[in-house]
């Protein structure tokens, strides 16, 4: 499929302190006395413009009675505004309001617009006559400055711009101080309970053309990721949300199914170079809407939409994030291609979709070489295309670039992605090093979800290395963190992993207690991988304590689920234990079992499986079926792969643990006996 690309737009985006001023009641004055109105406007400009210049500001334009300017610092903007209000204090006809906000602005052929302008304009309308309203981004710079003080007005919904902003009114002898009681209508009641805030962000509804669905998908997916990594908060995963029919369920039912208190929903409609958006945050406990708004954004503001939404949601939930992911690129066109590529690769149905995604992602990188989010997707695509070394090399380049850019979140992401690929390539020691680096950065950023999931990955690597006690300690940490934020699925997975480790340790009674407790909750989930996994663990446990009849029962349930959800590798692993338990019970039907195994090989299910444990089970099966050639073939495959992995491990402690842990020690001994 040919991809048609357009030339990038020539706009510049930067952060600035934006000041917006206007004369209250100017329209009425103009209607009754035009000469007086024009005189006031001229007088205002004569006083204000020199002050803007004096404080290193840039005058942009007049908008009727309003004036727009921007500064390099919040302090300069605020000093200018304060001196201006003080200088016109005695002029009873000059009733000016001022709003100031530090945010992103877009410079385009002498004009200025963007998030910073929208918010500053809205703050100006909320200011009292003779006063100055500023956002928290401004007030944070003014704190502890002796010439500034302020009154807190709370978290306010800026209707029509889709923002939740903490607002302050500046104090001064010659300034009108706003009254907090006048700001209750738009004030947001933030989460204040002792319980950990929990939220499900339902994918935004695409009201535009079908081909524009990538906007809503990408923004929603990144919004979930941003909120998940904001300290102590539980966010339903996109995967969990997509499992339910969220379009046809009431808010209360969504809350019940996803085990969350808050539900965030919204719409997005792209119309030419504009976006129409809406958002609603509902508290199912108090049964009320916390935040709702409808607004428009220019296409050039696309990179800010997700960041502003996540910022608003986290503020309403009384949660802060140290992760700066509000704007991942200043290039709107690059961001659009990133969203297209992300959507296409995440919803792919075949190799053609991978190629299309590759085109989009390459274009995004061409437009912004610092867009590491896109570069990590590119590395993942290369891995999907079996370009293993190229993929790993790409991740390493991304790591170096993230370090150079001081982009800690992208650095953590790059380490984590690379660790996962190394794990899949059985390079466990290198995987552990990359996961450990990702964990260190995630802790610095207080990225709760990333900390938990990286620990989970580290636990799995310890399991694969046969480092039993390390795995138990790590999965226990995951369990505690998952309990703290009430992440039930991650907690159940960690508990199940602990059961497996206790089984490896020889504590089968303790393991069985864990597995049977997990059965009741997993059986309610019908045909899921978790349910298959729990039943497989129960079967394996019973096999280890020689109760082959019960082992067979649970393994058969697991096998059927794996087949139904299309995971053949796990299915064949489970089948191997079923056949072994049949053999132990004397239910061996040599012809039937041989036919089953050979059919799996013929259908390519087994041809590419080189996991040592699977091939060792096949060795044992063929040994019982008295097929010496096949038996030796699979024992050799198991041993060869085991040694191949061990040779990649540099640290002797890890290598010895790997060769002795799980079934590995038995494989080595049996191979030596047969050679």
C-alpha positions in Angstrom: 0.0 0.0 0.0 1.4 3.4 -1.0 1.7 6.0 1.7 1.2 9.7 0.7 3.0 12.2 2.9 2.4 15.9 3.1 5.1 18.6 3.8 5.5 19.6 7.5 4.0 22.8 8.7 6.3 25.7 9.6 5.2 26.6 13.1 7.3 26.9 16.2 6.2 25.8 19.7 7.7 27.0 22.9 6.9 27.5 26.6 6.2 31.0 27.7 4.4 33.1 30.4 1.4 34.5 28.6 -0.4 37.6 29.8 -3.9 38.6 28.7 -5.6 41.8 29.7 -8.9 43.5 29.0 -11.1 46.3 30.1 -14.2 45.2 32.0 -17.5 46.6 30.6 -15.7 47.9 27.5 -18.5 46.8 25.1 -21.1 48.8 27.1 -18.8 51.9 27.2 -18.3 51.6 23.4 -22.0 51.4 22.8 -22.7 54.5 24.9 -19.6 56.7 24.3 -17.4 55.5 21.5 -14.9 58.4 21.9 -14.4 57.6 25.6 -14.0 53.9 24.8 -11.3 54.6 22.2 -9.6 57.0 24.6 -9.4 54.4 27.3 -8.0 51.8 24.9 -5.3 54.2 23.7 -4.4 55.1 27.3 -4.2 51.5 28.3 -1.8 50.8 25.5 0.4 53.8 26.3 0.8 52.6 29.9 1.1 48.9 29.3 3.3 48.5 26.2 6.4 50.3 27.8 6.0 48.1 30.8 5.9 45.0 28.6 9.2 46.1 26.9 10.8 47.0 30.3 10.1 43.4 31.5 11.5 41.7 28.4 8.0 40.8 27.1 6.8 40.6 23.6 3.6 42.5 22.6 1.7 40.3 20.2 -1.6 42.0 19.4 -4.7 43.8 20.5 -8.0 42.0 20.5 -10.6 44.7 20.8 -10.1 46.0 24.3 -7.8 43.0 25.1 -4.0 42.8 24.8 -1.9 39.6 24.4 1.8 39.5 25.3 4.2 36.8 26.4 7.4 36.8 28.6 10.3 34.5 29.2 9.4 34.1 32.9 6.4 34.1 35.1 8.1 36.6 37.4 8.6 39.2 34.7 5.0 38.7 33.5 3.6 39.1 37.0 5.8 42.1 37.8 4.6 43.8 34.7 1.0 43.1 35.5 1.3 44.2 39.1 3.0 47.5 38.1 0.4 48.1 35.5 -2.6 47.6 37.8 -0.9 49.8 40.4 -0.3 52.6 37.8 -3.9 52.8 36.9 -5.3 52.3 40.4 -6.7 55.9 40.6 -8.2 55.8 37.2 -11.8 54.7 38.0 -12.7 54.3 34.3 -9.8 51.9 33.6 -11.3 48.7 35.0 -8.7 46.1 33.8 -8.6 42.4 34.5 -5.4 40.3 34.0 -4.8 36.6 33.6 -1.3 35.0 33.4 -0.4 31.3 32.7 2.9 29.5 31.8 2.2 27.1 29.0 2.9 26.1 25.5 2.3 28.6 22.7 2.5 28.2 18.9 4.3 31.0 17.0 2.9 31.2 13.4 3.7 34.1 11.1 3.7 36.7 13.8 0.5 35.3 15.5 0.5 33.4 18.8 -2.0 30.8 19.9 -2.1 27.5 21.8 -2.7 26.2 25.2 -0.9 29.0 27.0 -3.0 31.7 25.3 -6.3 29.8 25.9 -5.7 29.4 29.6 -4.4 33.0 30.1 -7.5 34.3 28.3 -9.8 32.3 30.5 -8.0 33.3 33.7 -8.4 37.0 32.7 -12.2 36.5 32.5 -12.1 35.0 36.0 -10.1 37.9 37.5 -11.8 40.6 39.5 -11.6 44.2 38.2 -8.3 45.6 39.3 -7.0 42.1 40.0 -4.7 39.5 38.6 -5.5 35.8 38.4 -2.6 33.4 37.8 -2.3 29.6 37.3 -0.3 27.3 39.6 2.5 27.2 37.0 2.9 30.9 37.5 2.5 31.0 41.3 5.0 28.2 41.8 7.7 30.7 40.5 6.3 33.5 42.7 6.3 31.5 45.9 8.8 32.9 48.5 9.3 36.1 46.5 9.0 39.0 49.0 7.1 41.2 46.5 4.4 38.6 45.8 1.7 36.9 47.8 -1.6 35.3 46.8 -4.9 33.8 47.8 -5.7 30.2 46.8 -8.9 29.8 44.8 -8.7 26.0 44.4 -8.8 23.7 41.4 -11.0 25.3 38.8 -12.7 24.0 35.6 -11.9 26.4 32.8 -15.0 25.8 30.8 -14.6 25.9 27.1 -10.8 25.1 27.1 -10.8 21.6 28.6 -8.5 22.3 31.5 -8.4 21.9 35.2 -6.1 24.6 36.7 -5.2 25.5 40.2 -5.8 29.3 40.4 -4.4 32.0 42.7 -5.3 35.7 43.0 -2.4 38.0 43.6 -2.5 40.2 46.7 -1.3 43.8 47.0 -2.3 47.2 48.5 -3.3 48.5 45.1 -4.7 45.2 43.8 -8.2 43.9 44.1 -8.0 40.6 45.9 -10.5 37.9 44.7 -12.8 36.3 47.2 -12.7 32.4 47.3 -16.4 32.4 47.9 -17.0 33.8 44.4 -15.2 30.8 42.8 -17.3 27.9 44.0 -19.3 27.2 40.9 -16.4 25.9 38.8 -14.3 24.6 41.7 -13.6 20.8 41.5 -14.1 18.6 44.5 -10.9 16.6 44.4 -10.5 13.0 45.7 -10.0 13.2 49.5 -10.8 9.8 50.8 -8.2 7.5 52.4 -8.8 4.9 49.7 -6.3 4.7 46.8 -8.0 6.5 43.8 -9.0 4.1 41.0 -10.1 5.1 37.5 -11.0 3.5 34.2 -10.4 5.7 31.2 -12.8 4.5 28.5 -11.4 4.9 25.0 -12.7 8.2 23.6 -15.5 7.9 21.1 -14.5 8.9 17.5 -17.2 11.1 16.2 -15.3 11.9 13.0 -14.5 9.8 9.9 -13.6 6.1 10.4 -10.1 6.7 9.3 -9.6 9.2 12.1 -10.0 6.5 14.8 -6.2 6.5 15.4 -6.6 9.9 17.1 -8.9 8.6 19.8 -7.1 5.3 20.2 -3.6 6.8 20.5 -4.7 9.6 22.8 -6.7 7.2 25.0 -3.9 4.6 25.2 -1.2 7.2 26.1 -3.7 8.8 28.6 -4.0 5.5 30.4 -0.3 5.1 30.4 0.3 8.6 31.8 -2.2 8.1 34.6 -0.9 4.6 35.4 2.6 6.0 36.2 1.5 8.7 38.6 2.4 7.4 42.0 -0.3 5.8 44.1 -3.2 5.3 41.8 -4.9 2.3 40.1 -5.8 2.6 36.5 -7.7 -0.1 34.6 -5.5 -1.3 31.7 -6.6 -0.7 28.1 -6.6 -4.5 27.7 -9.1 -4.9 30.6 -11.3 -2.1 29.3 -11.4 -3.6 25.8 -12.6 -7.0 27.2 -16.0 -5.5 28.1 -18.7 -4.0 26.0 -18.1 -0.5 27.4 -20.2 1.2 24.7 -23.4 -0.5 25.9 -22.9 -0.3 29.7 -24.0 2.3 32.2 -21.3 4.0 34.3 -22.2 2.1 37.4 -21.9 -1.2 35.6 -18.5 -0.2 34.1 -17.3 0.7 37.6 -18.4 -2.7 39.0 -16.8 -4.7 36.2 -13.5 -2.8 36.2 -13.4 -2.5 40.1 -12.8 1.3 39.9 -14.5 4.3 41.5 -14.0 6.9 38.8 -15.0 6.6 35.1 -13.6 9.0 32.5 -15.2 9.2 29.1 -15.0 11.6 26.2 -15.4 12.2 22.5 -13.2 13.6 19.7 -14.3 14.9 16.4 -11.8 16.1 13.8 -13.2 18.6 11.3 -10.6 19.8 8.8 -8.0 21.6 11.0 -10.0 21.6 14.2 -10.8 19.1 16.9 -14.1 19.2 18.9 -13.6 17.4 22.2 -15.6 16.6 25.3 -14.7 15.0 28.6 -16.6 13.7 31.6 -15.2 12.4 34.9 -17.8 10.6 37.0 -17.5 9.6 40.7 -19.6 6.4 41.1 -19.3 6.5 44.9 -20.8 10.0 45.3 -22.8 9.5 42.1 -21.9 12.8 40.6 -20.0 14.3 37.7 -16.7 15.8 38.9 -15.6 17.4 35.7 -17.2 17.9 32.3 -16.4 20.2 29.4 -16.7 20.7 25.7 -14.1 22.7 23.7 -12.2 23.1 20.5 -8.5 22.7 19.7 -6.6 23.7 16.6 -4.8 20.8 14.8 -1.5 22.4 15.8 -2.4 21.8 19.5 -2.8 18.0 18.9 0.4 17.1 20.9 -1.0 18.9 24.0 -4.4 17.3 24.1 -3.4 14.1 25.9 -1.1 15.9 28.4 -3.8 18.4 29.3 -6.3 15.6 29.9 -4.0 13.5 32.0 -3.0 16.6 34.0 -6.7 17.4 34.7 -7.7 13.8 35.6 -4.7 13.5 38.0 -5.4 16.8 39.7 -9.1 15.8 40.2 -7.9 12.5 41.8 -5.4 14.4 44.0 -2.5 12.6 42.4 0.8 14.1 41.0 3.1 12.7 38.4 6.9 13.2 38.3 6.9 11.8 34.7 6.9 14.6 32.1 5.0 13.1 29.2 2.7 16.0 28.5 4.3 16.7 25.2 6.4 14.0 23.6 7.1 16.1 20.5 6.7 19.7 19.4 6.1 18.6 15.8 2.3 18.1 15.3 2.7 16.2 12.1 5.3 13.9 13.6 2.9 13.2 16.5 0.0 12.5 14.1 2.2 9.9 12.3 3.2 8.4 15.6 -0.5 8.0 16.6 -1.2 6.4 13.2 1.7 3.9 13.6 0.9 3.1 17.2 -2.8 2.4 16.3 -1.9 0.3 13.2 0.7 -1.9 15.0 -1.5 -2.4 18.1 -4.5 -3.4 16.1 -2.6 -5.3 13.3 -4.2 -8.3 11.7 -1.4 -9.4 9.4 2.0 -8.5 7.9 0.6 -5.9 5.6 -0.5 -3.9 8.7 3.0 -4.2 10.1 4.4 -2.7 6.9 1.9 0.2 7.0 2.8 0.9 10.6 6.4 0.9 9.7 5.8 3.6 7.1 4.0 5.8 9.6 6.6 5.4 12.3 9.5 6.0 9.9 7.8 9.2 8.8 7.2 10.4 12.4 11.0 9.8 13.1 11.9 11.6 9.9 9.9 14.7 11.1 11.3 14.5 14.6 14.4 12.5 15.2 14.1 13.0 19.0 10.7 11.2 19.1 12.0 8.2 21.1 8.4 6.9 21.6 8.3 6.3 17.9 11.8 4.9 17.8 10.9 2.3 20.4 7.9 1.2 18.3 10.3 1.0 15.3 12.6 -1.3 17.3 9.6 -3.5 18.3 8.5 -3.7 14.7 12.0 -4.8 13.6 11.8 -7.5 16.3 8.4 -8.6 14.9 10.0 -8.9 11.5 12.7 -11.1 13.0 15.4 -8.5 12.5 16.6 -9.4 16.0 20.1 -7.8 16.1 18.9 -4.7 14.3 16.1 -4.4 16.8 18.4 -4.7 19.8 20.8 -2.2 18.2 18.0 0.2 17.8 17.0 0.0 21.4 20.6 0.6 22.4 20.7 3.8 20.2 17.4 4.9 21.8 18.9 4.5 25.2 22.0 6.6 24.3 19.8 9.3 22.8 17.4 9.4 25.8 20.4 9.9 28.1 21.7 12.7 25.8 18.2 14.4 25.9 17.7 13.9 29.6 14.5 12.1 28.7 14.2 9.9 31.7 10.8 8.3 30.9 11.9 7.4 27.3 15.1 6.0 28.8 13.2 3.8 31.2 10.9 2.7 28.4 13.8 1.9 26.2 15.5 -0.2 28.9 12.3 -2.1 29.6 11.5 -2.8 25.9 15.0 -4.0 25.3 14.9 -6.2 28.4 11.8 -7.9 27.2 13.3 -8.7 23.8 16.5 -10.0 25.5 14.3 -12.2 27.7 12.5 -13.6 24.7 15.9 -14.3 23.1 16.9 -16.3 26.3 19.6 -13.7 27.2 18.5 -13.6 30.7 21.5 -11.9 32.3 21.4 -9.0 29.8 17.6 -8.8 30.3 18.0 -8.5 34.0 20.6 -5.7 33.6 18.2 -3.7 31.4 15.2 -4.3 33.7 17.3 -3.2 36.7 18.2 0.0 34.9 14.5 0.6 34.0 13.5 0.0 37.7 16.0 2.5 39.0 14.7 5.2 36.8 11.0 4.3 37.5 11.7 4.7 41.2 13.2 8.1 40.7 10.1 9.1 38.7 7.8 7.4 41.2 6.1 5.7 38.3 4.0 3.3 40.3 2.8 1.1 37.5 6.2 0.9 35.8 7.9 0.0 39.1 5.4 -2.9 39.6 5.5 -4.2 36.1 9.3 -4.0 35.9 9.6 -5.9 39.2 7.3 -8.5 37.7 9.6 -8.9 34.7 12.6 -9.2 37.0 10.8 -11.9 38.9 10.2 -13.8 35.8 13.9 -13.6 34.8 14.9 -14.8 38.2 12.5 -17.8 37.7 14.1 -18.6 34.3 17.5 -18.3 35.9 16.5 -20.8 38.6 17.1 -18.2 41.3 14.3 -19.3 43.5 14.7 -17.1 46.6 15.3 -14.0 44.5 12.2 -14.7 42.6 10.1 -15.2 45.8 11.4 -11.9 47.2 10.6 -10.0 44.0 7.1 -11.5 43.4 6.4 -10.7 47.1 7.2 -7.0 46.4 5.0 -7.1 43.4 2.2 -8.6 45.4 2.5 -5.9 48.1 2.5 -3.1 45.6 -0.5 -4.5 43.7 -2.4 -4.9 47.0 -1.6 -1.3 47.9 -3.2 0.1 44.7 -5.8 -2.8 44.6 -4.6 -4.0 41.2 -6.3 -7.4 41.5 -5.1 -9.0 38.2 -1.4 -8.2 38.9 -1.7 -9.3 42.5 -3.3 -12.6 41.4 -0.5 -13.1 38.9 2.2 -12.4 41.5 0.6 -14.8 44.0 0.5 -17.5 41.3 4.1 -16.9 40.5 4.9 -17.3 44.2 3.1 -20.7 44.2 5.2 -21.8 41.2 8.4 -20.8 43.1 7.3 -22.8 46.2 6.7 -25.8 44.0 10.2 -25.4 42.5 11.4 -25.2 46.1 9.8 -28.5 47.0 7.1 -27.0 49.2 4.2 -28.5 47.3 1.7 -28.2 50.1 2.2 -24.4 50.3 2.1 -24.2 46.5 -1.1 -26.2 46.3 -2.8 -24.0 48.9 -2.0 -21.0 46.7 -3.2 -22.6 43.5 -6.5 -23.9 44.9 -7.3 -20.4 46.3 -6.6 -18.9 42.9 -9.0 -21.5 41.2 -12.2 -20.0 42.6 -11.5 -16.5 41.2 -10.0 -17.7 37.9 -12.8 -20.1 37.1 -15.2 -17.1 37.0 -13.1 -15.6 34.2 -14.1 -18.4 31.7 -11.7 -18.7 28.8 -8.7 -16.6 29.8 -5.0 -17.3 29.9 -4.9 -16.7 33.6 -7.6 -19.4 34.2 -5.6 -21.8 31.9 -2.4 -21.0 33.8 -4.0 -21.6 37.3 -5.4 -25.0 36.2 -2.1 -26.0 34.7 -0.3 -25.1 37.9 -2.8 -27.2 39.9 -2.2 -30.1 37.5 1.5 -29.8 37.7 1.4 -29.6 41.5 -0.6 -32.8 41.7 1.7 -34.5 39.2 4.7 -33.7 41.5 3.0 -35.3 44.5 2.0 -38.4 42.4 -1.8 -37.7 42.3 -1.9 -38.3 38.5 -5.7 -38.6 38.3 -6.2 -35.0 39.7 -3.3 -33.8 37.7 -5.0 -35.1 34.5 -8.3 -33.4 35.4 -6.8 -29.9 35.8 -4.3 -30.2 32.9 -7.2 -31.2 30.6 -9.1 -28.0 31.6 -5.9 -25.9 30.9 -5.2 -27.6 27.6 -8.7 -27.0 26.3 -8.6 -23.3 27.2 -5.1 -22.8 25.6 -6.4 -24.3 22.4 -9.6 -22.2 22.5 -7.7 -18.9 22.9 -5.0 -19.9 20.4 -1.8 -20.3 22.4 -0.4 -23.5 20.9 3.0 -23.4 22.7 1.4 -23.4 26.1 -1.1 -26.0 24.9 1.6 -28.4 23.8 3.5 -27.9 27.1 0.3 -28.8 29.0 -0.4 -31.7 26.6 3.1 -33.2 27.4 2.1 -33.3 31.1 -1.2 -34.9 30.3 0.5 -37.6 28.4 3.0 -38.2 31.2 0.2 -38.4 33.7 -1.6 -40.9 31.5 1.6 -43.0 31.3 2.0 -42.9 35.1 -1.6 -44.1 35.5 -1.1 -46.9 33.0 -3.5 -45.4 30.5 -1.0 -45.4 27.8 -2.5 -45.8 24.3 0.8 -46.0 22.4 -0.7 -45.6 18.9 -3.1 -42.7 20.0 -0.4 -40.8 21.8 2.2 -41.3 19.0 -0.4 -40.0 16.5 -1.2 -37.0 18.7 2.5 -36.0 19.0 3.3 -36.6 15.4 0.3 -34.6 14.3 1.5 -31.6 16.3 4.9 -31.9 14.7 3.4 -32.2 11.2 1.3 -29.1 11.8 4.4 -27.1 12.8 3.3 -26.7 16.4 6.4 -28.3 17.7 9.0 -27.8 14.9 10.2 -24.4 16.2 9.8 -25.1 19.9 13.2 -25.3 21.5 12.3 -24.7 25.1 14.5 -27.1 27.1 11.6 -28.2 29.4 9.2 -29.0 26.6 11.7 -31.0 24.7 12.7 -32.8 27.9 9.1 -33.8 28.4 8.9 -35.0 24.8 12.1 -37.1 25.5 10.3 -38.7 28.5 7.2 -39.4 26.4 9.1 -40.9 23.5 11.1 -42.9 25.9 7.9 -44.4 27.4 6.6 -45.0 23.8 9.8 -46.8 23.0 10.8 -44.6 20.2 14.6 -44.4 20.8 15.4 -42.1 17.9 12.8 -39.5 18.8 13.6 -39.8 22.5 17.3 -39.0 21.9 16.5 -36.3 19.4 14.5 -34.3 22.0 16.9 -34.9 24.8 19.7 -33.6 22.6 17.6 -30.5 21.7 16.8 -29.8 25.4 20.5 -30.1 26.5 21.9 -28.2 23.5 19.5 -25.3 24.1 20.2 -25.3 27.8 24.0 -25.1 27.3 23.5 -22.5 24.5 21.6 -20.2 27.0 24.1 -20.9 29.8 27.0 -19.9 27.6 25.5 -16.4 27.3 25.6 -16.0 31.1 28.8 -14.3 32.3 28.2 -14.3 36.1 29.1 -17.7 37.5 26.4 -17.5 40.2 23.7 -17.0 37.6 25.1 -19.7 35.3 25.2 -22.3 38.0 21.8 -21.4 39.3 20.4 -21.7 35.7 21.9 -25.1 35.2 20.6 -26.4 38.5 17.2 -24.7 38.8 13.8 -25.9 37.6 14.2 -29.1 35.5 17.5 -28.0 34.2 19.7 -30.0 36.6 17.8 -33.2 35.8 18.1 -32.5 32.0 21.9 -32.2 32.4 22.3 -35.4 34.4 20.0 -37.5 32.2 21.8 -36.2 29.0 25.2 -37.2 30.6 23.8 -40.7 31.4 22.7 -41.1 27.8 25.9 -39.9 26.1 
